[in-house]
Amino acid sequence: MSTNPKTTPQTVRSLIPARLDALPWTRFHTRLITALGTAWILDGLEITLAGAVGGVLTNSDTLHLSSAAVGSIATVYLVGQVAGALIFGRLSDKLGRRKLFTVTLGIYLIGSGLTAATSGAGAGWVAFLYLTRFIAGAGIGGEYAAINSAIDEMIPARYRGRVDIGVNGTYWAGSIIGTLVSLLLLNAIGPQLGWRLGFLAGPALAGVIIYVRRALPESPRWLLTHGRADQAEQTMSAIEQQARTDLGQPLPPAGDDRAIEVHPIRFVGYLTLLRLLVTSYRRRAVLGASLMITQSFLYNAIFFTYTLVLTKFYHVSGTLAPAYLIAFAVGNLAGPLLIGRLFDTLGRKIMISGTYITSGALLALAAWLFDAGYLTAVTQTIAWCVIFFFASAGASAGYLTVSEIFPLEVRAEAIAVFFAIAQCFGAIGPILYGALIGDGSDPARLFTGYLIGGGVMIIGGLTELVLGVQAQNQPLEEVARPLSAIAPLHKAAYSPGMLRSVTRTAAAGNQ
C-alpha cells in the first residue's frame, strides 16, 4: 500500500512520484494525452490553414492584402508563439500546469476566432489581423510549455518517451487536416467565406477540448514540490482509485525506499534557470540547444519552401502544390507513431542520435539526386517522406529531451526558453532557402542548401552521442532532481559539483 506524505514545518516525505511511475496504463492516461495532445494538432492546423488561405487573401473579393502583408502573417504568429511560451512557461511553473493549459487554449480560441472577423484591407484592419494572429500564436506557444510539463509529470516513466514523441508528432495530423479543410472550404464554398470558416475550424475543436480538460487534475508532482502536500495526496489517491476501478485489482506497491523528501521553495524563475544553465547544467544546456536549433532550422527551411521547390524546379501548378503536403505530412506523422516506442526500449542516445544522423545523411543523398536531375515532383516528395520519417521522430525527441533533463521547478520555463531559441534560429532557414531557390534556374545553389541542412542535423546527432542523457525508464526525479529535493535517493545521479550547485540554488530560492 502507498503511504501518506509525512510532513514537518519544513519538509515533506512522499511516495507520490514513485506511485505515479508504478501505475499501469489506464483510461486516465488515455484521457490525459487525448485532452492535452491536441495542442500540436491545433498548431499544425493553424500554420497549414494560414499558408493555404494566404493566396486568396490578396484577392479583391476577400481582404485584398499585399503579398508582403500576407507573408507577414506567419511571422507575427511565430513571434506570438515565442512570447506566449516565455510568458506562460513562467506562469506554468509558478501557478501550476492545470490553470495554464486551460488559459492558453482559451487564448488561442479567442485569437484565432477573431482572425475570422477581419473585414478589410485598411491599415486598421491589417493591424487587427496581425494582433489576432499574435494572440493565437501566444496561446499555442503557452500550450507547448504547460502541456509538455504536465504529460511528462503524469505519464509513467516507462511510457514517457513514446507518449511525448507521439503527441509532438501529431502536429502533422493537424497539418493533414488543415490541408484537407482548406481544399474543401476554398473550392466547395469559395474563398470569400471559405477562408473565414478555415480560421474557425481550430477554435471549434478547441472549444470541445476545453470542456474535456476541465476534468483533468493538477500534476501531483507540481503540487508536492510547491507546498501543497495534502492536495497532492488527494489528487494521487483519486488517480489510483480510478486505476483500481479500471483494472479490477490492486495496484502494484511503491516501495518505501523510493520516497522523496522535499522542502518547497519560492521565487524560482528565469534567473534561477539561467544560473543552472551556466553552472551545473551546462552540458545539458548545450545538448538541448543543439537538438532544438538543428531540427528547427531544417524543418522551417524545408516546410516553408517546399511549394517553391515544386513550382520552380518541377513546374507543379501553384494550386496543386499544397496537395503534395499531404504525402509529406504522412511521412512526418508516421515516424513518431511507428518508432516512438524504441526511444523507451533501445534508449534515448541511440535513437535520438540515430534519427538525427540518418535524416541528415538521407538529405545529403537526396541533394545529390536532385542536383543530378534524377528526381521528379513525385520522387522528390517520396524522398522528403523518408527523410522526415526519421527527422520527425528526432525533432519530437528534442522537445522530450528539454522537458525531462531539467528540474521540475523550472521545467516549463526550460521548454519555453529552448523553444524560443529554436524558433529564432529556425527563422533563418526559410530566408536562406528562399534566396537559394531564387527563380529556379540554378539547382546547384539549392543543392548546397540541402547539404547544409543535412550537415546541421548530423551535428545535432553527434551532440546527442557525446552529451545525451539516458533518461529512458528513469523517474524524472532521478533524471533531474527537483531543486526542492532533500538528500537524493541515488546520489550517483549527481556529480558532487552538481549537488553543491543544486543545494545553493535551492537555498537561494528560499531567500
C-alpha positions as CSV (number, residue, x, y, z in Angstrom):
1,M,0.0,0.0,0.0
2,S,1.1,3.6,-0.7
3,T,1.7,5.8,2.3
4,N,0.6,9.3,3.0
5,P,3.1,12.1,3.0
6,K,4.9,12.8,6.3
7,T,5.3,16.5,6.9
8,T,7.2,18.7,9.2
9,P,7.2,22.5,9.2
10,Q,10.0,22.4,6.6
11,T,9.9,19.1,4.8
12,V,7.6,16.7,3.1
13,R,8.3,13.0,2.6
14,S,6.3,11.3,-0.1
15,L,6.0,8.3,-2.4
16,I,3.9,10.3,-4.9
17,P,6.5,10.3,-7.8
18,A,7.1,6.6,-7.3
19,R,3.3,5.9,-7.2
20,L,2.8,7.8,-10.5
21,D,5.6,5.7,-12.2
22,A,4.2,2.4,-10.8
23,L,0.8,2.9,-12.3
24,P,-0.2,0.6,-15.2
25,W,-1.7,2.3,-18.3
26,T,-5.3,3.2,-17.6
27,R,-8.2,5.3,-19.0
28,F,-6.8,8.2,-17.1
29,H,-3.6,8.2,-19.2
30,T,-5.6,7.9,-22.4
31,R,-7.8,10.7,-21.5
32,L,-4.8,12.8,-20.4
33,I,-3.0,12.5,-23.7
34,T,-6.2,12.9,-25.7
35,A,-7.1,16.1,-24.0
36,L,-3.6,17.6,-23.9
37,G,-2.2,16.3,-27.1
38,T,-4.5,18.5,-29.2
39,A,-2.1,21.5,-28.8
40,W,0.2,20.1,-31.6
41,I,-2.8,19.2,-33.8
42,L,-4.1,22.8,-33.4
43,D,-0.6,24.3,-34.3
44,G,-0.3,22.1,-37.4
45,L,-3.9,23.1,-38.4
46,E,-3.2,26.8,-37.8
47,I,0.0,27.1,-39.7
48,T,-1.2,24.9,-42.6
49,L,-4.5,26.8,-42.9
50,A,-2.8,30.2,-42.8
51,G,-0.5,29.2,-45.6
52,A,-3.2,27.6,-47.7
53,V,-5.6,30.6,-47.5
54,G,-2.9,33.2,-47.7
55,G,-3.0,33.2,-51.5
56,V,-6.7,34.1,-51.6
57,L,-6.3,36.9,-49.1
58,T,-4.8,39.0,-51.9
59,N,-8.0,38.8,-53.9
60,S,-10.2,41.9,-54.2
61,D,-13.2,39.9,-53.1
62,T,-11.5,38.9,-49.8
63,L,-9.1,41.2,-47.9
64,H,-7.1,42.5,-50.9
65,L,-3.9,42.3,-48.9
66,S,-0.5,42.8,-50.5
67,S,1.8,39.8,-50.8
68,A,4.1,41.3,-48.2
69,A,1.2,41.7,-45.8
70,V,0.2,38.0,-46.3
71,G,3.8,36.8,-45.8
72,S,4.0,38.7,-42.5
73,I,1.0,36.8,-41.1
74,A,3.2,33.7,-40.4
75,T,5.9,35.8,-38.9
76,V,3.6,37.5,-36.5
77,Y,2.1,34.1,-35.5
78,L,5.6,32.7,-34.8
79,V,6.6,35.8,-32.7
80,G,3.4,35.3,-30.7
81,Q,4.4,31.7,-30.1
82,V,7.8,32.8,-28.7
83,A,6.2,35.4,-26.4
84,G,3.5,33.1,-25.3
85,A,5.9,30.3,-24.5
86,L,8.1,32.6,-22.3
87,I,5.2,34.3,-20.5
88,F,3.1,31.3,-19.9
89,G,6.0,29.0,-19.3
90,R,7.0,31.1,-16.3
91,L,3.4,31.2,-15.1
92,S,3.0,27.4,-15.5
93,D,6.0,26.8,-13.2
94,K,4.6,29.4,-10.7
95,L,0.8,28.8,-10.8
96,G,0.5,25.2,-12.0
97,R,0.1,23.2,-15.1
98,R,-3.7,22.8,-15.0
99,K,-4.5,26.5,-14.8
100,L,-2.2,27.3,-17.7
101,F,-3.3,24.6,-20.1
102,T,-6.8,25.9,-19.7
103,V,-5.9,29.5,-20.1
104,T,-3.6,29.1,-23.0
105,L,-6.2,27.1,-25.0
106,G,-8.8,29.8,-24.3
107,I,-6.4,32.5,-25.5
108,Y,-5.8,30.6,-28.8
109,L,-9.5,30.1,-29.3
110,I,-10.1,33.9,-28.9
111,G,-7.2,34.9,-31.1
112,S,-8.0,32.5,-34.0
113,G,-11.7,33.2,-33.8
114,L,-11.2,36.9,-34.0
115,T,-9.0,36.4,-37.1
116,A,-12.1,35.4,-39.0
117,A,-13.7,38.7,-38.1
118,T,-11.1,40.7,-40.1
119,S,-13.2,42.7,-42.6
120,G,-11.0,44.9,-44.7
121,A,-7.5,45.8,-46.0
122,G,-7.1,49.2,-44.4
123,A,-4.2,49.8,-42.0
124,G,-6.5,49.4,-39.1
125,W,-7.8,46.0,-40.2
126,V,-4.3,44.8,-41.1
127,A,-3.2,45.7,-37.6
128,F,-6.2,43.9,-36.2
129,L,-5.4,40.8,-38.3
130,Y,-1.8,40.8,-37.0
131,L,-3.0,41.3,-33.4
132,T,-5.3,38.3,-33.6
133,R,-2.6,36.1,-35.1
134,F,-0.2,37.2,-32.4
135,I,-2.8,36.3,-29.7
136,A,-3.4,32.9,-31.4
137,G,0.3,32.2,-31.5
138,A,0.8,33.2,-27.9
139,G,-1.8,30.7,-26.8
140,I,-0.2,27.9,-28.7
141,G,3.3,28.8,-27.5
142,G,2.0,28.7,-23.9
143,E,0.5,25.3,-24.6
144,Y,3.8,23.8,-25.6
145,A,5.4,24.7,-22.2
146,A,2.4,23.8,-19.9
147,I,1.4,20.6,-21.7
148,N,4.8,19.0,-22.2
149,S,5.4,19.6,-18.5
150,A,2.0,18.1,-17.5
151,I,2.4,15.0,-19.7
152,D,5.9,14.2,-18.5
153,E,5.0,14.6,-14.9
154,M,1.9,12.3,-15.0
155,I,2.8,9.6,-17.5
156,P,4.7,6.6,-16.0
157,A,8.4,6.7,-16.8
158,R,8.4,3.5,-18.9
159,Y,5.9,5.1,-21.3
160,R,7.1,8.7,-21.2
161,G,9.3,8.7,-24.3
162,R,6.9,7.2,-26.7
163,V,4.0,9.2,-25.5
164,D,5.8,12.6,-25.6
165,I,7.2,11.8,-29.1
166,G,3.9,10.6,-30.4
167,V,2.0,13.6,-29.1
168,N,4.5,16.0,-30.5
169,G,4.3,14.2,-33.8
170,T,0.5,14.8,-34.1
171,Y,1.4,18.3,-35.3
172,W,1.4,16.6,-38.7
173,A,-2.1,15.2,-38.2
174,G,-3.2,18.8,-37.8
175,S,-1.3,19.7,-41.0
176,I,-3.2,17.0,-42.9
177,I,-6.5,18.2,-41.5
178,G,-5.6,21.8,-42.4
179,T,-4.8,20.9,-45.9
180,L,-8.0,18.9,-46.5
181,V,-10.1,21.6,-44.8
182,S,-8.6,24.4,-46.9
183,L,-9.1,22.5,-50.1
184,L,-12.7,21.8,-49.2
185,L,-13.6,25.2,-48.0
186,L,-11.8,27.2,-50.7
187,N,-13.1,25.0,-53.6
188,A,-16.5,23.9,-52.4
189,I,-17.6,27.0,-50.6
190,G,-15.5,29.6,-52.2
191,P,-12.7,31.9,-51.0
192,Q,-14.9,34.8,-49.7
193,L,-16.4,32.7,-46.9
194,G,-14.1,29.7,-47.0
195,W,-11.1,31.5,-45.5
196,R,-13.1,32.7,-42.6
197,L,-14.5,29.2,-41.9
198,G,-11.0,27.9,-42.1
199,F,-9.8,30.1,-39.2
200,L,-12.9,29.0,-37.2
201,A,-12.0,25.2,-37.5
202,G,-9.4,25.3,-34.8
203,P,-11.5,27.3,-32.3
204,A,-14.3,24.9,-32.8
205,L,-12.1,22.0,-31.8
206,A,-10.5,24.0,-29.0
207,G,-14.0,24.7,-27.5
208,V,-14.6,20.9,-27.2
209,I,-11.2,20.3,-25.8
210,I,-11.5,22.9,-23.1
211,Y,-14.6,21.1,-21.9
212,V,-12.7,17.8,-21.8
213,R,-9.7,19.3,-20.0
214,R,-11.8,20.7,-17.1
215,A,-11.8,17.2,-15.6
216,L,-8.1,16.7,-15.6
217,P,-6.2,17.1,-12.3
218,E,-3.2,19.2,-11.5
219,S,0.2,17.5,-11.6
220,P,0.7,15.8,-8.2
221,R,4.4,16.3,-8.6
222,W,4.0,20.0,-9.1
223,L,1.7,20.2,-6.1
224,L,4.1,18.3,-3.9
225,T,7.1,20.5,-4.7
226,H,5.0,23.7,-4.2
227,G,4.0,23.1,-0.6
228,R,0.6,21.5,-1.3
229,A,1.2,18.0,0.0
230,D,-2.4,17.4,1.1
231,Q,-3.8,18.3,-2.3
232,A,-1.1,16.3,-4.0
233,E,-2.2,13.2,-1.9
234,Q,-5.8,13.7,-2.6
235,T,-5.2,14.0,-6.3
236,M,-2.9,11.0,-6.3
237,S,-5.4,8.9,-4.4
238,A,-8.2,9.8,-6.9
239,I,-6.0,8.8,-9.8
240,E,-5.2,5.5,-8.1
241,Q,-8.8,4.8,-7.2
242,Q,-9.8,5.2,-10.9
243,A,-6.9,2.9,-11.9
244,R,-8.1,0.2,-9.4
245,T,-11.6,0.5,-10.8
246,D,-10.4,0.2,-14.4
247,L,-8.2,-2.8,-13.6
248,G,-10.5,-4.5,-11.1
249,Q,-7.4,-5.4,-8.9
250,P,-5.0,-3.8,-6.5
251,L,-2.2,-1.6,-7.8
252,P,1.5,-2.6,-7.6
253,P,3.0,-1.1,-4.5
254,A,5.7,1.5,-4.5
255,G,8.5,0.6,-2.1
256,D,9.3,2.9,0.8
257,D,12.9,3.1,-0.5
258,R,11.5,5.2,-3.4
259,A,10.3,8.0,-1.2
260,I,11.5,11.6,-1.8
261,E,11.9,14.4,0.7
262,V,11.3,17.9,-0.5
263,H,11.5,21.3,1.1
264,P,9.2,23.6,-1.1
265,I,11.0,26.7,-2.3
266,R,9.8,30.0,-3.7
267,F,10.8,32.6,-6.3
268,V,12.1,30.1,-8.8
269,G,12.2,31.9,-12.2
270,Y,14.3,32.6,-15.2
271,L,17.2,33.9,-13.2
272,T,17.3,30.5,-11.4
273,L,17.1,28.7,-14.7
274,L,19.9,30.8,-16.1
275,R,22.1,30.1,-13.1
276,L,21.5,26.4,-13.6
277,L,22.2,26.5,-17.3
278,V,25.6,28.2,-16.9
279,T,26.7,26.1,-13.9
280,S,25.7,22.5,-13.1
281,Y,23.6,22.0,-16.3
282,R,26.0,23.4,-18.9
283,R,26.3,20.2,-20.8
284,R,22.5,19.7,-20.8
285,A,22.0,23.3,-21.9
286,V,24.3,22.7,-24.9
287,L,22.5,19.4,-25.6
288,G,19.0,21.0,-25.5
289,A,20.1,24.0,-27.6
290,S,21.8,21.8,-30.2
291,L,18.8,19.4,-30.7
292,M,16.2,22.2,-30.8
293,I,18.2,24.5,-33.1
294,T,19.2,21.9,-35.6
295,Q,15.7,20.4,-36.0
296,S,14.0,23.8,-36.2
297,F,16.4,25.0,-38.9
298,L,15.8,22.0,-41.1
299,Y,12.1,21.9,-40.6
300,N,11.4,25.6,-41.2
301,A,13.8,25.6,-44.2
302,I,12.0,22.7,-46.0
303,F,8.5,23.1,-44.8
304,F,8.1,26.8,-45.7
305,T,9.8,26.5,-49.1
306,Y,8.6,23.1,-50.3
307,T,5.9,24.7,-52.6
308,L,8.6,26.9,-54.1
309,V,10.7,23.8,-54.9
310,L,7.8,22.1,-56.5
311,T,6.7,25.1,-58.6
312,K,10.1,26.5,-59.6
313,F,12.1,23.3,-60.3
314,Y,9.4,20.7,-61.1
315,H,6.8,23.1,-62.6
316,V,3.9,21.9,-60.5
317,S,1.0,24.3,-60.6
318,G,0.5,26.6,-57.6
319,T,-3.0,25.3,-57.0
320,L,-1.9,21.7,-57.0
321,A,1.3,22.1,-54.9
322,P,-0.4,22.1,-51.5
323,A,-1.8,18.6,-52.2
324,Y,1.8,17.3,-52.1
325,L,1.9,18.4,-48.4
326,I,-0.5,15.5,-47.5
327,A,2.1,12.9,-48.5
328,F,4.9,14.9,-46.9
329,A,2.8,15.2,-43.7
330,V,2.0,11.4,-43.6
331,G,5.7,10.6,-43.5
332,N,6.2,13.1,-40.7
333,L,3.3,11.7,-38.7
334,A,4.3,8.0,-39.3
335,G,7.8,8.4,-37.8
336,P,6.9,9.3,-34.2
337,L,4.0,6.9,-34.1
338,L,5.8,3.9,-35.5
339,I,9.2,4.1,-33.9
340,G,8.4,6.2,-30.8
341,R,8.4,3.2,-28.5
342,L,12.1,2.5,-29.4
343,F,13.1,5.6,-27.5
344,D,11.9,3.8,-24.4
345,T,13.3,0.4,-25.3
346,L,16.5,0.9,-27.2
347,G,17.2,4.1,-25.3
348,R,17.4,7.9,-25.8
349,K,21.0,8.2,-27.0
350,I,20.9,5.6,-29.8
351,M,17.5,6.6,-31.1
352,I,17.9,10.4,-30.9
353,S,21.4,10.4,-32.5
354,G,20.3,7.7,-35.0
355,T,17.3,9.6,-36.2
356,Y,19.2,12.9,-36.5
357,I,22.2,11.4,-38.3
358,T,20.1,9.2,-40.5
359,S,17.8,12.1,-41.7
360,G,20.9,14.3,-42.3
361,A,22.6,11.6,-44.3
362,L,19.4,10.9,-46.3
363,L,19.0,14.6,-47.1
364,A,22.6,14.7,-48.4
365,L,21.8,11.7,-50.7
366,A,18.6,13.4,-51.9
367,A,20.5,16.6,-52.5
368,W,22.9,14.6,-54.8
369,L,19.9,13.0,-56.7
370,F,18.3,16.5,-57.0
371,D,21.4,18.1,-58.4
372,A,22.0,15.2,-60.8
373,G,18.4,15.7,-62.2
374,Y,17.2,12.2,-61.2
375,L,14.2,13.4,-59.2
376,T,10.7,14.4,-60.2
377,A,8.0,16.1,-58.2
378,V,6.7,12.7,-57.0
379,T,10.1,11.1,-56.2
380,Q,11.2,14.4,-54.5
381,T,8.1,14.1,-52.3
382,I,8.8,10.5,-51.6
383,A,12.4,11.4,-50.6
384,W,11.1,14.0,-48.2
385,C,8.7,11.5,-46.7
386,V,11.5,9.0,-46.0
387,I,13.9,11.7,-44.7
388,F,11.3,13.2,-42.4
389,F,10.0,9.9,-41.2
390,F,13.3,9.9,-39.1
391,A,13.6,13.6,-38.7
392,S,10.2,14.0,-37.3
393,A,10.8,11.4,-34.6
394,G,14.1,13.1,-33.8
395,A,12.6,16.5,-33.7
396,S,9.9,15.3,-31.3
397,A,12.6,13.8,-29.1
398,G,14.3,17.2,-29.0
399,Y,11.2,18.5,-27.2
400,L,11.2,15.4,-25.0
401,T,14.8,16.0,-24.1
402,V,14.4,19.6,-22.9
403,S,11.3,18.7,-20.9
404,E,12.9,15.9,-18.9
405,I,16.5,16.9,-18.2
406,F,15.9,20.0,-16.1
407,P,14.4,20.2,-12.6
408,L,10.6,20.2,-12.1
409,E,10.5,23.7,-10.7
410,V,11.9,25.2,-13.9
411,R,10.6,22.6,-16.4
412,A,8.1,24.7,-18.3
413,E,10.5,27.7,-18.3
414,A,13.2,25.5,-19.8
415,I,10.9,24.3,-22.5
416,A,9.9,27.9,-23.2
417,V,13.5,29.1,-23.4
418,F,14.7,26.4,-25.7
419,F,11.6,26.6,-27.9
420,A,12.2,30.4,-28.2
421,I,15.9,29.8,-29.1
422,A,14.8,27.2,-31.7
423,Q,12.3,29.5,-33.3
424,C,14.7,32.3,-33.6
425,F,17.4,30.2,-35.3
426,G,14.7,28.3,-37.3
427,A,13.6,31.6,-38.9
428,I,16.9,31.7,-40.7
429,G,16.0,28.6,-42.7
430,P,13.2,29.9,-44.9
431,I,15.1,33.1,-45.7
432,L,18.2,31.3,-46.7
433,Y,16.5,28.6,-48.7
434,G,14.2,31.1,-50.4
435,A,17.2,33.0,-51.6
436,L,18.9,29.8,-52.8
437,I,15.8,28.7,-54.7
438,G,15.5,32.1,-56.4
439,D,13.8,31.8,-59.8
440,G,14.6,28.1,-60.0
441,S,17.3,28.5,-62.7
442,D,20.3,27.2,-60.6
443,P,19.8,23.8,-58.9
444,A,23.4,23.9,-57.6
445,R,22.5,26.6,-55.1
446,L,19.7,24.6,-53.6
447,F,22.0,21.5,-53.6
448,T,24.4,23.5,-51.4
449,G,21.5,24.4,-49.1
450,Y,20.4,20.8,-48.8
451,L,23.9,19.8,-47.8
452,I,23.9,22.5,-45.1
453,G,20.6,21.2,-43.8
454,G,21.9,17.6,-43.7
455,G,25.1,18.7,-42.0
456,V,23.2,20.6,-39.4
457,M,21.1,17.5,-38.5
458,I,24.2,15.4,-38.3
459,I,25.8,17.9,-35.9
460,G,22.7,17.5,-33.7
461,G,23.0,13.8,-33.7
462,L,26.7,13.8,-32.8
463,T,26.0,16.2,-30.0
464,E,23.5,13.7,-28.6
465,L,26.1,10.9,-28.8
466,V,28.5,12.9,-26.7
467,L,26.2,14.7,-24.3
468,G,22.9,12.7,-24.4
469,V,21.2,11.6,-21.2
470,Q,19.9,8.1,-20.8
471,A,16.6,9.1,-19.4
472,Q,14.5,6.1,-20.6
473,N,12.5,4.3,-17.9
474,Q,14.0,6.7,-15.3
475,P,11.9,8.7,-12.8
476,L,12.0,12.4,-13.5
477,E,13.5,12.9,-10.1
478,E,16.5,10.8,-11.0
479,V,17.0,12.3,-14.4
480,A,16.9,15.8,-12.8
481,R,16.4,16.2,-9.1
482,P,13.9,18.8,-8.1
483,L,15.6,21.9,-6.6
484,S,13.5,21.4,-3.5
485,A,14.7,17.8,-3.0
486,I,16.5,16.9,0.2
487,A,19.0,14.0,0.3
488,P,18.5,12.4,-3.1
489,L,17.9,8.7,-3.0
490,H,20.5,7.9,-5.6
491,K,23.3,10.4,-5.3
492,A,25.1,8.7,-8.1
493,A,22.7,10.6,-10.4
494,Y,24.6,13.8,-9.4
495,S,28.2,14.8,-9.6
496,P,29.5,16.4,-6.4
497,G,29.6,19.7,-8.2
498,M,26.0,19.4,-9.3
499,L,24.9,18.5,-5.8
500,R,26.6,21.6,-4.4
501,S,25.1,23.8,-7.1
502,V,21.6,22.5,-6.6
503,T,21.9,23.0,-2.9
504,R,23.0,26.6,-3.4
505,T,20.2,27.2,-5.8
506,A,17.5,25.8,-3.5
507,A,18.9,27.9,-0.7
508,A,18.7,31.0,-2.8
509,G,15.1,30.2,-3.7
510,N,14.2,30.2,-0.1
511,Q,15.6,33.7,0.5
